[in-house]
Amino acid sequence: MPTVLEIRALSKSFPGVQALAGVDLTVERGECHALLGENGAGKSTLIKAVCGFHRADSGTMLLDGATYDPATPHDAMSAGIRVVYQEFNLLSYLSIAENIFFDRLPRNGVFVDYPRLYREAQNVLDRIGLDASPRTPVELLGVAQMQLVEIAKALSADCKVLIFDEPTATLSPKDSGRLFDIIRQLKSEGIGIIYISHHLNEIYEVADRLTVLRNGETIGTRNVDGTTIPEIVKMMVGRSMESEYPFSEDVRPNEKVIFETRNLQFKGSAHKVSFQLHEGELLGISGLVGSRRTETLRALFGADPKIAGEVFIHGERFDIRSPRDAVAAGLSLLTEDRKSQGLILDMPLFQNTTMAALDKASAHGFMDRREERRATEQYVAELSIKTPSIQQLCRNLSGGNQQKAVLAKWLYRDSRIIFFDEPTRGIDVGAKYEIYLLLWDLIAGGKGVLIVSSDLNELMGVCHRILVFSNGKIAGEIARKDFSQEKILGYAYQEYLK
Amino acid sequence: MNKKRLSYLLMGEAGIGIILILLCGVFTVFGRNFATGGNMTNILTQISINTVIAVGMTFVILLGGIDLSVGSVLSLCTILAGLVITNKDMPVWLAISLAILAGLGGGMACGLFNGLVSEIWKIPAFVVTLGMLNMARGAVLLISDSRTIFNFPRSFNVLGSVTFWGVPLIFTFSVVIVFIGYVTLRFTVFGRMIYAIGNNEEAARLSGHNIRFYKVTAYVICGATVGIAAILYMLRLNIASPILGNGFELNAIAAVVIGGTSMSGGKGSPIGTLIGAAIMGVLNNGLLLIGMGDFARQVVTGFIIVLAVVLDTYRAGLSRMLE
């Protein structure tokens, strides 16, 4: 097969960081090439260089055999390089057709030629099998359909290379399957595809070859057939991992209940929720998207108002009406969305670290810079946060390091009870393991940890006990010895089947 | 000096400081009598009141808010203080002290109203303070029966024209206010929270902080600076009047914005605001000295405000380039 995109010895550095140090990658026509690596390995920087957001310091790129050096994202687009990002760039009040052709609406004088627009949009939609009228406003679509619109947008122009950045992060298994069908079809049309994902099993579904990056270097390119997951993981982290999850029979939860809620009700909840969390216990919450897992955590933390329900901490009754009450009572909530809720991106790392415990880092109302520095440096070392300095704005940290910054903030608060929503979403294998180890450190220290996760293997791997939510109700409780996917899913669908 | 440090300086107050120095240079060359001691004293006197109000405005704008009521609240504060200070039944020292408290209290009460209403009912500050602008103006005309108050105690009036080596006493007061504002924002827990809320209110709230307290307090602080500015105004002009203060809110906002504070909140400092107020003062004075008429001056000042903000975007770009 002829090569469509060839990258040779591409390098790029930022102040204090060598993001790419001689990366090689070739993508052939009709090939799906998986790009793998931990957070901070250089995947995003590489993609940004290919798409004209960053100019490489050295190295060459060839597109269809001709030198390719995009100065702006627009250059990259007109050369036929398109990206479907994890976060969509759609204008929600405009129609599907308008979104697809937004940058080149067909015109009739000064007016938009709507009949032609809808006709052409329909053609693209047929090509990827999206069954919706091109006149539908995008806001009415579901996540999976919005992604298809993004793909349609990319395909509507002459597209040579299509890059998918974590495409399945927000999709259900069924929609993911459909996405893979579309990718297979695009391959047959001769488009070169770069596929980025943390879910290694997906690679076997769609990819032909894979390339692993580590610390900005190409570790190797392999055919997917004949390469096992442990081999890939070893390439990614540079060492082999014995087990994906740390779990020790030695660390057992105490009998003592440190957190209990009775008859919790909040806006939109149809059922009352009651459960207990023990000292030294890692309790998991499972359930389908929309089963009110996150809403329950937020209501308990006082982030959203609750209608009724009691909360007991160490047997004492607490009235939690705001996050402030919750933190004072010894709770922490690490939200799923760390960029908009967990961190203040335009403030430096050290100011984020002390944000939930300003009382500890201040005296007589004045900030104690020395203590701030000490605490932040301690967590940078303990959590191995990769940053040029503690003054670095959190915006400039990579995804995994941002998650560690959120952890640093709450570890410094040192609460007894920790709610953790999707602790490892969008995080690579190596950093995942570090976070699991940390959770185990916490419970070994007598804290109680509650995690909400969409990843069943993760919950079964690290938790002592799992509560399964179904449509706002705790449909079942499963002890570790009885863990099985069937059981969890059985409970998860229970309330929807009635 | 390394590049990083230079870019940091350009992003901070030094960048606007350069513009101020350039302006002074231009007027020294083209304006007769610009660079004289007497004229400098003049400029410092003229910018004092705007500077004090603009420091309070900086707190509010850093939170992503706005206070349009400062002009008419200032007028209200002068009348409250003026009624007390002209009371002949008290010893002079007591009358002056109570007058200062009346001015401060009036300003803080208006700020408290602004803050509470916009926080409790989640009404945009723009609307609440626009309402306060009208309420305070109406109230001051009612209270004063639309009359100007003068005949303040002599000992009070003389303070307004005191200077030390050419630096007016009232400007010294305003520098103290800038300094207090700077220390509060940069070194205290309160200041940290103002920046945090201005940058990302939800993340600050979920970190377990009482957002409402900080936001309301910022409006009260703004009101307090208006009260202080009212007393300085009385020192300078020796009158209290129900019709003064029109357009002060716009001058204060302009000083804050020229000083590099972001209108969407989270970024800026009172030092920048002081320089912003100085740029406006120098422009007004310098343009007059090179013989420009009132109307033309207004056109140029307005243009400079826009230009300063445009330059600010380049400054950010330049500093990023140097990084």
Interface residues (C-beta under 8 A of the other chain):
Chain A: P15 F301 A303 S322 P323 R324 A326 V327 A328 L333 T335 S340 Q341 G342 L343 I344 L345 D346 M347 Q351 M355 A356 L358 D359 S362 G365 F366 M367 K409 R413
Chain B: K4 F187 T188 V189 F190 G191 R192 M193 Y195 A196 N199 N200 E202 A203 A204 R205 L206 S207 G208 H209 N210 G266 K267 E323
